[in-house]
């Protein structure tokens, strides 16, 4: 969905209202194929996705991106919150998951690439390769990534976020016990001006919380 208008937003709201729950079997299958890239055995829960959206001032967002939509549970919460005219596209490295989320949201542009390629993706979208994005909804498994990939995706994210732009991402409490999870937490503190943390979302599998990070 490159250039939104009021009419497509109404259509997406109607579609989101009747959208079936994502099939866990699809997500589990992809986790078993590439666990480090999928990062969880089940899609993010609706409560977690809603928490992410609520932590962004959507009135101020003109360009929004979702990293790693998977089967689309958070996409279904983001789209109804977009203001008319907001640019929104997704980046999903897994082609099978990309096909699923694209089929659920006709008109949504899903780039089958790594989030580390964000500058090139922005150029493909007709945006500047730097400082062109207001909000990033990150559903990728940062704590599962090796250091080199964490560094590459973080550098790409900081490059395309505008000053004052926000990234919201979730983490699992259990992930903070791993070296990569602790490294990601230090990375956020080193690269963002302010970081807020939500309360635990207890009815997610596994229990999670949301970081709101302002550049």
Buried (B, 14 or more C-beta within 10 A) or exposed (E): BEEBEEEBBEBBEEBBEEBEEBEBEBBBEBBEEEEEBBBBEBBBBBEBBBBBBBBBEBEEBEBBBBBBBBBBBBBBBBBBBBBEEBBBBBBBBBEEBBEBBBEBBEBBBBBBBBBBBBBEBBEEBEBEBBBBBBBBBBBBBBBBBEEEBBBBBBEBBBBBBBEEBBBBBBBBEEBEEEEBBEBBBEBBEEBBEEBEBBEEBEEBBEEBBBBBBBB
